Amino acid sequence: MATDYDASRKTEEEQREESLEAHRLTSGEQDKTSGKVDEDETELAETYELPGADLSHESLDIEVTPRQADEFTCTGCFLVQHVSRRTAPGVDLCVDCA
C-alpha cells in the first residue's frame, strides 16, 4: 500500500474512531438512527403531481388570440414572433434561430 507522506497525520483518537467504524461496517452492526425518517412519507407523496394525472376537474382561464398581421411563426422554433425579429424580409426565421 502506498503511503502519502504529505497527508496530515491523525491523532490516536481519530484512528481509534476509524477502526471502530470499520469494525461496525464489517460486523454488520447498523446505526440505530439510520432507519428513521424525519418527514412523513405519505404527506410528502400527496404533494407530488404525477405525469398523466387526471386534470379534468381543472379549468384554465387563458385567452388565446390568433396570429396578428405583424407577426410570423418561426420555422426553427415554431414560436410566434413579431416581424421585427425576422432575420430577413420574407424569411420565416427569427433572430434566435438564425
FIPAFI-372147 format. One record per atom (N, C-alpha, C): residue number from 0; residue in one letter; atom name; x, z negated, y. Coordinates in steps of 0.05 Angstrom, whole numbers, plus 32768, in hexadecimal, padded with zeros to 4 digits. Example, Ala and Ser with C-alpha at 12.3 -4.5 7.8 and 13.67 -1.06 7.14 Angstrom:
<r k="0" r="A" a="N" X="8108" Z="7F64" Y="7F8E"/>
<r k="0" r="A" a="CA" X="80F6" Z="7F64" Y="7FA6"/>
<r k="0" r="A" a="C" X="8108" Z="7F64" Y="7FBE"/>
<r k="1" r="S" a="N" X="8101" Z="7F72" Y="7FD3"/>
<r k="1" r="S" a="CA" X="8111" Z="7F71" Y="7FEB"/>
<r k="1" r="S" a="C" X="8102" Z="7F63" Y="8001"/>
This chain:
<r k="0" r="M" a="N" X="8011" Z="8000" Y="7FE9"/>
<r k="0" r="M" a="CA" X="8000" Z="8000" Y="8000"/>
<r k="0" r="M" a="C" X="8012" Z="8000" Y="8019"/>
<r k="1" r="A" a="N" X="800B" Z="8010" Y="802C"/>
<r k="1" r="A" a="CA" X="801A" Z="8012" Y="8045"/>
<r k="1" r="A" a="C" X="8015" Z="7FFA" Y="8057"/>
<r k="2" r="T" a="N" X="802A" Z="7FF2" Y="8065"/>
<r k="2" r="T" a="CA" X="8027" Z="7FDB" Y="8077"/>
<r k="2" r="T" a="C" X="8029" Z="7FE6" Y="8094"/>
<r k="3" r="D" a="N" X="8016" Z="7FDE" Y="80A4"/>
<r k="3" r="D" a="CA" X="8016" Z="7FE5" Y="80C0"/>
<r k="3" r="D" a="C" X="8024" Z="7FCE" Y="80CF"/>
<r k="4" r="Y" a="N" X="803C" Z="7FD3" Y="80D8"/>
<r k="4" r="Y" a="CA" X="804C" Z="7FBE" Y="80E5"/>
<r k="4" r="Y" a="C" X="8043" Z="7FBB" Y="8102"/>
<r k="5" r="D" a="N" X="8034" Z="7FCE" Y="810D"/>
<r k="5" r="D" a="CA" X="802B" Z="7FCC" Y="8129"/>
<r k="5" r="D" a="C" X="8011" Z="7FBD" Y="812B"/>
<r k="6" r="A" a="N" X="8003" Z="7FB9" Y="8115"/>
<r k="6" r="A" a="CA" X="7FE9" Z="7FAB" Y="8116"/>
<r k="6" r="A" a="C" X="7FED" Z="7F8E" Y="811D"/>
<r k="7" r="S" a="N" X="7FD9" Z="7F82" Y="812B"/>
<r k="7" r="S" a="CA" X="7FDC" Z="7F66" Y="8132"/>
<r k="7" r="S" a="C" X="7FD8" Z="7F55" Y="8119"/>
<r k="8" r="R" a="N" X="7FE6" Z="7F3F" Y="8118"/>
<r k="8" r="R" a="CA" X="7FE6" Z="7F2E" Y="8101"/>
<r k="8" r="R" a="C" X="7FCD" Z="7F1C" Y="8102"/>
<r k="9" r="K" a="N" X="7FC3" Z="7F17" Y="80EB"/>
<r k="9" r="K" a="CA" X="7FAB" Z="7F06" Y="80E9"/>
<r k="9" r="K" a="C" X="7FB3" Z="7EE9" Y="80E3"/>
<r k="10" r="T" a="N" X="7FA3" Z="7ED7" Y="80ED"/>
<r k="10" r="T" a="CA" X="7FA8" Z="7EBB" Y="80E8"/>
<r k="10" r="T" a="C" X="7FA0" Z="7EB5" Y="80CB"/>
<r k="11" r="E" a="N" X="7FA8" Z="7E9E" Y="80C1"/>
<r k="11" r="E" a="CA" X="7FA1" Z="7E96" Y="80A6"/>
<r k="11" r="E" a="C" X="7F83" Z="7E93" Y="80A3"/>
<r k="12" r="E" a="N" X="7F76" Z="7E8A" Y="80B8"/>
<r k="12" r="E" a="CA" X="7F59" Z="7E86" Y="80B6"/>
<r k="12" r="E" a="C" X="7F4B" Z="7EA1" Y="80B4"/>
<r k="13" r="E" a="N" X="7F54" Z="7EB5" Y="80C3"/>
<r k="13" r="E" a="CA" X="7F48" Z="7ED0" Y="80C2"/>
<r k="13" r="E" a="C" X="7F4C" Z="7EDC" Y="80A6"/>
<r k="14" r="Q" a="N" X="7F64" Z="7ED8" Y="809B"/>
<r k="14" r="Q" a="CA" X="7F6A" Z="7EE2" Y="8080"/>
<r k="14" r="Q" a="C" X="7F58" Z="7ED4" Y="806B"/>
<r k="15" r="R" a="N" X="7F53" Z="7EBA" Y="806F"/>
<r k="15" r="R" a="CA" X="7F42" Z="7EAB" Y="805C"/>
<r k="15" r="R" a="C" X="7F26" Z="7EB5" Y="805E"/>
<r k="16" r="E" a="N" X="7F1C" Z="7EBB" Y="8076"/>
<r k="16" r="E" a="CA" X="7F00" Z="7EC5" Y="807A"/>
<r k="16" r="E" a="C" X="7EFD" Z="7EE0" Y="806D"/>
<r k="17" r="E" a="N" X="7F11" Z="7EF1" Y="8070"/>
<r k="17" r="E" a="CA" X="7F10" Z="7F0C" Y="8064"/>
<r k="17" r="E" a="C" X="7F10" Z="7F0A" Y="8046"/>
<r k="18" r="S" a="N" X="7F20" Z="7EF8" Y="803A"/>
<r k="18" r="S" a="CA" X="7F21" Z="7EF6" Y="801D"/>
<r k="18" r="S" a="C" X="7F06" Z="7EEB" Y="8013"/>
<r k="19" r="L" a="N" X="7EFA" Z="7ED8" Y="8022"/>
<r k="19" r="L" a="CA" X="7EE0" Z="7ECD" Y="801A"/>
<r k="19" r="L" a="C" X="7ECB" Z="7EE3" Y="801A"/>
<r k="20" r="E" a="N" X="7ECB" Z="7EF4" Y="802F"/>
<r k="20" r="E" a="CA" X="7EB8" Z="7F0A" Y="8032"/>
<r k="20" r="E" a="C" X="7EBC" Z="7F1E" Y="801B"/>
<r k="21" r="A" a="N" X="7ED5" Z="7F24" Y="8015"/>
<r k="21" r="A" a="CA" X="7EDA" Z="7F37" Y="7FFF"/>
<r k="21" r="A" a="C" X="7ED1" Z="7F2B" Y="7FE4"/>
<r k="22" r="H" a="N" X="7ED5" Z="7F11" Y="7FE0"/>
<r k="22" r="H" a="CA" X="7ECC" Z="7F04" Y="7FC8"/>
<r k="22" r="H" a="C" X="7EAE" Z="7F05" Y="7FC6"/>
<r k="23" r="R" a="N" X="7EA0" Z="7F00" Y="7FDC"/>
<r k="23" r="R" a="CA" X="7E83" Z="7F01" Y="7FDD"/>
<r k="23" r="R" a="C" X="7E78" Z="7F1D" Y="7FD6"/>
<r k="24" r="L" a="N" X="7E86" Z="7F32" Y="7FE0"/>
<r k="24" r="L" a="CA" X="7E7D" Z="7F4D" Y="7FDA"/>
<r k="24" r="L" a="C" X="7E82" Z="7F54" Y="7FBD"/>
<r k="25" r="T" a="N" X="7E98" Z="7F4C" Y="7FB1"/>
<r k="25" r="T" a="CA" X="7E9E" Z="7F53" Y="7F96"/>
<r k="25" r="T" a="C" X="7E8E" Z="7F43" Y="7F82"/>
<r k="26" r="S" a="N" X="7E87" Z="7F2A" Y="7F89"/>
<r k="26" r="S" a="CA" X="7E79" Z="7F19" Y="7F76"/>
<r k="26" r="S" a="C" X="7E5B" Z="7F1F" Y="7F76"/>
<r k="27" r="G" a="N" X="7E51" Z="7F2F" Y="7F88"/>
<r k="27" r="G" a="CA" X="7E35" Z="7F35" Y="7F89"/>
<r k="27" r="G" a="C" X="7E24" Z="7F22" Y="7F99"/>
<r k="28" r="E" a="N" X="7E31" Z="7F0E" Y="7FA4"/>
<r k="28" r="E" a="CA" X="7E22" Z="7EFA" Y="7FB5"/>
<r k="28" r="E" a="C" X="7E1A" Z="7F08" Y="7FCF"/>
<r k="29" r="Q" a="N" X="7E01" Z="7F04" Y="7FD7"/>
<r k="29" r="Q" a="CA" X="7DF7" Z="7F10" Y="7FF0"/>
<r k="29" r="Q" a="C" X="7DF2" Z="7EFC" Y="8005"/>
<r k="30" r="D" a="N" X="7DF2" Z="7F05" Y="801D"/>
<r k="30" r="D" a="CA" X="7DEC" Z="7EF4" Y="8034"/>
<r k="30" r="D" a="C" X="7DCE" Z="7EEE" Y="8033"/>
<r k="31" r="K" a="N" X="7DC7" Z="7ED5" Y="8037"/>
<r k="31" r="K" a="CA" X="7DAB" Z="7ECD" Y="8035"/>
<r k="31" r="K" a="C" X="7D99" Z="7ED9" Y="804B"/>
<r k="32" r="T" a="N" X="7DA5" Z="7EDF" Y="8062"/>
<r k="32" r="T" a="CA" X="7D95" Z="7EE9" Y="8078"/>
<r k="32" r="T" a="C" X="7D95" Z="7F07" Y="807A"/>
<r k="33" r="S" a="N" X="7DA3" Z="7F15" Y="8068"/>
<r k="33" r="S" a="CA" X="7DA5" Z="7F32" Y="806B"/>
<r k="33" r="S" a="C" X="7D8B" Z="7F40" Y="8064"/>
<r k="34" r="G" a="N" X="7D79" Z="7F34" Y="8055"/>
<r k="34" r="G" a="CA" X="7D60" Z="7F41" Y="804E"/>
<r k="34" r="G" a="C" X="7D4A" Z="7F3C" Y="8062"/>
<r k="35" r="K" a="N" X="7D4E" Z="7F2B" Y="8075"/>
<r k="35" r="K" a="CA" X="7D3A" Z="7F24" Y="8089"/>
<r k="35" r="K" a="C" X="7D38" Z="7F3A" Y="809E"/>
<r k="36" r="V" a="N" X="7D20" Z="7F3F" Y="80A7"/>
<r k="36" r="V" a="CA" X="7D1B" Z="7F53" Y="80BC"/>
<r k="36" r="V" a="C" X="7D0F" Z="7F45" Y="80D3"/>
<r k="37" r="D" a="N" X="7D19" Z="7F4B" Y="80EB"/>
<r k="37" r="D" a="CA" X="7D0E" Z="7F3E" Y="8103"/>
<r k="37" r="D" a="C" X="7CF3" Z="7F4A" Y="810C"/>
<r k="38" r="E" a="N" X="7CEE" Z="7F63" Y="8105"/>
<r k="38" r="E" a="CA" X="7CD5" Z="7F70" Y="810E"/>
<r k="38" r="E" a="C" X="7CC2" Z="7F73" Y="80F7"/>
<r k="39" r="D" a="N" X="7CA8" Z="7F72" Y="80FE"/>
<r k="39" r="D" a="CA" X="7C94" Z="7F76" Y="80EA"/>
<r k="39" r="D" a="C" X="7C91" Z="7F94" Y="80E5"/>
<r k="40" r="E" a="N" X="7C96" Z="7F9D" Y="80CD"/>
<r k="40" r="E" a="CA" X="7C96" Z="7FB9" Y="80C6"/>
<r k="40" r="E" a="C" X="7C7B" Z="7FC6" Y="80CA"/>
<r k="41" r="T" a="N" X="7C65" Z="7FB8" Y="80C4"/>
<r k="41" r="T" a="CA" X="7C4B" Z="7FC4" Y="80C7"/>
<r k="41" r="T" a="C" X="7C44" Z="7FC9" Y="80E4"/>
<r k="42" r="E" a="N" X="7C4B" Z="7FB7" Y="80F6"/>
<r k="42" r="E" a="CA" X="7C46" Z="7FBB" Y="8112"/>
<r k="42" r="E" a="C" X="7C56" Z="7FD2" Y="811D"/>
<r k="43" r="L" a="N" X="7C6F" Z="7FD4" Y="8114"/>
<r k="43" r="L" a="CA" X="7C81" Z="7FEA" Y="811D"/>
<r k="43" r="L" a="C" X="7C77" Z="8005" Y="8112"/>
<r k="44" r="A" a="N" X="7C6C" Z="8006" Y="80FA"/>
<r k="44" r="A" a="CA" X="7C63" Z="801F" Y="80EF"/>
<r k="44" r="A" a="C" X="7C49" Z="8029" Y="80FC"/>
<r k="45" r="E" a="N" X="7C39" Z="8017" Y="8108"/>
<r k="45" r="E" a="CA" X="7C21" Z="8020" Y="8115"/>
<r k="45" r="E" a="C" X="7C26" Z="802F" Y="812F"/>
<r k="46" r="T" a="N" X="7C3E" Z="802B" Y="813B"/>
<r k="46" r="T" a="CA" X="7C44" Z="8039" Y="8154"/>
<r k="46" r="T" a="C" X="7C4F" Z="8055" Y="8150"/>
<r k="47" r="Y" a="N" X="7C56" Z="805C" Y="8137"/>
<r k="47" r="Y" a="CA" X="7C61" Z="8077" Y="8132"/>
<r k="47" r="Y" a="C" X="7C4B" Z="808C" Y="8131"/>
<r k="48" r="E" a="N" X="7C4F" Z="80A3" Y="813D"/>
<r k="48" r="E" a="CA" X="7C3D" Z="80B9" Y="813C"/>
<r k="48" r="E" a="C" X="7C48" Z="80CD" Y="8128"/>
<r k="49" r="L" a="N" X="7C3B" Z="80D2" Y="8112"/>
<r k="49" r="L" a="CA" X="7C45" Z="80E3" Y="80FD"/>
<r k="49" r="L" a="C" X="7C3F" Z="8100" Y="8104"/>
<r k="50" r="P" a="N" X="7C51" Z="8112" Y="80FD"/>
<r k="50" r="P" a="CA" X="7C4C" Z="812F" Y="8102"/>
<r k="50" r="P" a="C" X="7C34" Z="8138" Y="80F0"/>
<r k="51" r="G" a="N" X="7C23" Z="8148" Y="80FB"/>
<r k="51" r="G" a="CA" X="7C0C" Z="8151" Y="80EC"/>
<r k="51" r="G" a="C" X="7BF5" Z="813D" Y="80EB"/>
<r k="52" r="A" a="N" X="7BF7" Z="8129" Y="80FC"/>
<r k="52" r="A" a="CA" X="7BE2" Z="8114" Y="80FC"/>
<r k="52" r="A" a="C" X="7BC8" Z="8120" Y="8108"/>
<r k="53" r="D" a="N" X="7BB2" Z="8114" Y="8100"/>
<r k="53" r="D" a="CA" X="7B98" Z="811E" Y="810A"/>
<r k="53" r="D" a="C" X="7B94" Z="8115" Y="8127"/>
<r k="54" r="L" a="N" X="7B94" Z="8128" Y="8139"/>
<r k="54" r="L" a="CA" X="7B90" Z="8123" Y="8155"/>
<r k="54" r="L" a="C" X="7B75" Z="812F" Y="815F"/>
<r k="55" r="S" a="N" X="7B62" Z="8132" Y="814D"/>
<r k="55" r="S" a="CA" X="7B49" Z="813E" Y="8155"/>
<r k="55" r="S" a="C" X="7B39" Z="812D" Y="8168"/>
<r k="56" r="H" a="N" X="7B3E" Z="8113" Y="8168"/>
<r k="56" r="H" a="CA" X="7B30" Z="8101" Y="817A"/>
<r k="56" r="H" a="C" X="7B3C" Z="8101" Y="8196"/>
<r k="57" r="E" a="N" X="7B54" Z="810D" Y="819A"/>
<r k="57" r="E" a="CA" X="7B61" Z="810E" Y="81B3"/>
<r k="57" r="E" a="C" X="7B57" Z="8126" Y="81C3"/>
<r k="58" r="S" a="N" X="7B57" Z="8123" Y="81DE"/>
<r k="58" r="S" a="CA" X="7B4F" Z="8139" Y="81EF"/>
<r k="58" r="S" a="C" X="7B64" Z="813D" Y="8204"/>
<r k="59" r="L" a="N" X="7B6A" Z="8157" Y="820B"/>
<r k="59" r="L" a="CA" X="7B7E" Z="815D" Y="821F"/>
<r k="59" r="L" a="C" X="7B6F" Z="8167" Y="8238"/>
<r k="60" r="D" a="N" X="7B78" Z="815D" Y="824E"/>
<r k="60" r="D" a="CA" X="7B6C" Z="8166" Y="8268"/>
<r k="60" r="D" a="C" X="7B81" Z="8176" Y="8277"/>
<r k="61" r="I" a="N" X="7B87" Z="818E" Y="826D"/>
<r k="61" r="I" a="CA" X="7B9B" Z="819F" Y="827A"/>
<r k="61" r="I" a="C" X="7B8D" Z="81B9" Y="8281"/>
<r k="62" r="E" a="N" X="7B91" Z="81C1" Y="829A"/>
<r k="62" r="E" a="CA" X="7B85" Z="81DA" Y="82A3"/>
<r k="62" r="E" a="C" X="7B9A" Z="81F1" Y="829F"/>
<r k="63" r="V" a="N" X="7B92" Z="8205" Y="8290"/>
<r k="63" r="V" a="CA" X="7BA4" Z="821B" Y="828A"/>
<r k="63" r="V" a="C" X="7B9C" Z="8232" Y="829C"/>
<r k="64" r="T" a="N" X="7BAF" Z="823C" Y="82AC"/>
<r k="64" r="T" a="CA" X="7BA9" Z="8253" Y="82BE"/>
<r k="64" r="T" a="C" X="7BB7" Z="826B" Y="82B4"/>
<r k="65" r="P" a="N" X="7BAB" Z="8283" Y="82B6"/>
<r k="65" r="P" a="CA" X="7BB8" Z="829B" Y="82AD"/>
<r k="65" r="P" a="C" X="7BD0" Z="82A2" Y="82BE"/>
<r k="66" r="R" a="N" X="7BE1" Z="82B4" Y="82B4"/>
<r k="66" r="R" a="CA" X="7BF8" Z="82BC" Y="82C3"/>
<r k="66" r="R" a="C" X="7BF0" Z="82CA" Y="82DE"/>
<r k="67" r="Q" a="N" X="7BFD" Z="82C2" Y="82F3"/>
<r k="67" r="Q" a="CA" X="7BF6" Z="82CC" Y="830E"/>
<r k="67" r="Q" a="C" X="7C04" Z="82E7" Y="8313"/>
<r k="68" r="A" a="N" X="7BFC" Z="82F5" Y="8328"/>
<r k="68" r="A" a="CA" X="7C08" Z="830F" Y="832F"/>
<r k="68" r="A" a="C" X="7C25" Z="830D" Y="8336"/>
<r k="69" r="D" a="N" X="7C2E" Z="82F6" Y="8340"/>
<r k="69" r="D" a="CA" X="7C4B" Z="82F4" Y="8348"/>
<r k="69" r="D" a="C" X="7C5B" Z="82E5" Y="8332"/>
<r k="70" r="E" a="N" X="7C52" Z="82E6" Y="8319"/>
<r k="70" r="E" a="CA" X="7C60" Z="82DA" Y="8303"/>
<r k="70" r="E" a="C" X="7C65" Z="82EF" Y="82ED"/>
<r k="71" r="F" a="N" X="7C78" Z="82E9" Y="82DB"/>
<r k="71" r="F" a="CA" X="7C7D" Z="82FA" Y="82C4"/>
<r k="71" r="F" a="C" X="7C84" Z="82E8" Y="82AC"/>
<r k="72" r="T" a="N" X="7C81" Z="82F3" Y="8294"/>
<r k="72" r="T" a="CA" X="7C89" Z="82E4" Y="827C"/>
<r k="72" r="T" a="C" X="7CA4" Z="82EE" Y="8273"/>
<r k="73" r="C" a="N" X="7CB7" Z="82DC" Y="8272"/>
<r k="73" r="C" a="CA" X="7CD2" Z="82E2" Y="826A"/>
<r k="73" r="C" a="C" X="7CD3" Z="82EB" Y="824D"/>
<r k="74" r="T" a="N" X="7CE1" Z="8300" Y="8247"/>
<r k="74" r="T" a="CA" X="7CE3" Z="8309" Y="822B"/>
<r k="74" r="T" a="C" X="7CF8" Z="82FA" Y="821B"/>
<r k="75" r="G" a="N" X="7D08" Z="82E9" Y="8229"/>
<r k="75" r="G" a="CA" X="7D1C" Z="82D9" Y="821B"/>
<r k="75" r="G" a="C" X="7D12" Z="82BE" Y="8213"/>
<r k="76" r="C" a="N" X="7D05" Z="82AF" Y="8226"/>
<r k="76" r="C" a="CA" X="7CFC" Z="8294" Y="8220"/>
<r k="76" r="C" a="C" X="7CDE" Z="8292" Y="821E"/>
<r k="77" r="F" a="N" X="7CD0" Z="82A8" Y="8225"/>
<r k="77" r="F" a="CA" X="7CB2" Z="82A9" Y="8224"/>
<r k="77" r="F" a="C" X="7CA4" Z="8295" Y="8236"/>
<r k="78" r="L" a="N" X="7CB2" Z="828E" Y="824C"/>
<r k="78" r="L" a="CA" X="7CA6" Z="827D" Y="8260"/>
<r k="78" r="L" a="C" X="7C9C" Z="828E" Y="8277"/>
<r k="79" r="V" a="N" X="7C86" Z="8284" Y="8283"/>
<r k="79" r="V" a="CA" X="7C7C" Z="8292" Y="829B"/>
<r k="79" r="V" a="C" X="7C8D" Z="828A" Y="82B3"/>
<r k="80" r="Q" a="N" X="7C99" Z="829D" Y="82C0"/>
<r k="80" r="Q" a="CA" X="7CAB" Z="8298" Y="82D6"/>
<r k="80" r="Q" a="C" X="7CA1" Z="82A6" Y="82EF"/>
<r k="81" r="H" a="N" X="7CAA" Z="829D" Y="8306"/>
<r k="81" r="H" a="CA" X="7CA4" Z="82AB" Y="8320"/>
<r k="81" r="H" a="C" X="7CB6" Z="82C3" Y="8322"/>
<r k="82" r="V" a="N" X="7CAC" Z="82D8" Y="8330"/>
<r k="82" r="V" a="CA" X="7CBB" Z="82F1" Y="8331"/>
<r k="82" r="V" a="C" X="7CD6" Z="82EE" Y="833F"/>
<r k="83" r="S" a="N" X="7CDA" Z="82D9" Y="834F"/>
<r k="83" r="S" a="CA" X="7CF3" Z="82D4" Y="835C"/>
<r k="83" r="S" a="C" X="7D09" Z="82CC" Y="8347"/>
<r k="84" r="R" a="N" X="7D01" Z="82C4" Y="832F"/>
<r k="84" r="R" a="CA" X="7D14" Z="82BC" Y="831A"/>
<r k="84" r="R" a="C" X="7D1B" Z="82D4" Y="8308"/>
<r k="85" r="R" a="N" X="7D11" Z="82EB" Y="830E"/>
<r k="85" r="R" a="CA" X="7D16" Z="8303" Y="82FE"/>
<r k="85" r="R" a="C" X="7D32" Z="830D" Y="8303"/>
<r k="86" r="T" a="N" X="7D40" Z="8316" Y="82EE"/>
<r k="86" r="T" a="CA" X="7D5C" Z="831F" Y="82F2"/>
<r k="86" r="T" a="C" X="7D5E" Z="8339" Y="8301"/>
<r k="87" r="A" a="N" X="7D4C" Z="834B" Y="82FB"/>
<r k="87" r="A" a="CA" X="7D4C" Z="8365" Y="8309"/>
<r k="87" r="A" a="C" X="7D2F" Z="836F" Y="830B"/>
<r k="88" r="P" a="N" X="7D28" Z="837F" Y="831F"/>
<r k="88" r="P" a="CA" X="7D0D" Z="8389" Y="8321"/>
<r k="88" r="P" a="C" X="7D05" Z="8399" Y="8308"/>
<r k="89" r="G" a="N" X="7CEE" Z="8393" Y="82FD"/>
<r k="89" r="G" a="CA" X="7CE3" Z="83A1" Y="82E6"/>
<r k="89" r="G" a="C" X="7CED" Z="8397" Y="82CB"/>
<r k="90" r="V" a="N" X="7D00" Z="8384" Y="82CC"/>
<r k="90" r="V" a="CA" X="7D0B" Z="8378" Y="82B3"/>
<r k="90" r="V" a="C" X="7CFF" Z="835C" Y="82AF"/>
<r k="91" r="D" a="N" X="7CF2" Z="8358" Y="8299"/>
<r k="91" r="D" a="CA" X="7CE4" Z="833F" Y="8294"/>
<r k="91" r="D" a="C" X="7CF8" Z="832B" Y="8286"/>
<r k="92" r="L" a="N" X="7D0D" Z="8324" Y="8294"/>
<r k="92" r="L" a="CA" X="7D20" Z="8311" Y="828B"/>
<r k="92" r="L" a="C" X="7D27" Z="82FE" Y="82A2"/>
<r k="93" r="C" a="N" X="7D25" Z="82E4" Y="829D"/>
<r k="93" r="C" a="CA" X="7D2A" Z="82D0" Y="82B2"/>
<r k="93" r="C" a="C" X="7D48" Z="82CC" Y="82B6"/>
<r k="94" r="V" a="N" X="7D4F" Z="82BF" Y="82CB"/>
<r k="94" r="V" a="CA" X="7D6B" Z="82BA" Y="82D2"/>
<r k="94" r="V" a="C" X="7D79" Z="82A8" Y="82BD"/>
<r k="95" r="D" a="N" X="7D6A" Z="8295" Y="82B2"/>
<r k="95" r="D" a="CA" X="7D75" Z="8283" Y="829E"/>
<r k="95" r="D" a="C" X="7D7D" Z="8292" Y="8284"/>
<r k="96" r="C" a="N" X="7D6C" Z="82A5" Y="827C"/>
<r k="96" r="C" a="CA" X="7D71" Z="82B4" Y="8263"/>
<r k="96" r="C" a="C" X="7D86" Z="82CA" Y="8266"/>
<r k="97" r="A" a="N" X="7D8B" Z="82D2" Y="827E"/>
<r k="97" r="A" a="CA" X="7D9D" Z="82E9" Y="8283"/>
<r k="97" r="A" a="C" X="7DBA" Z="82E2" Y="827E"/>
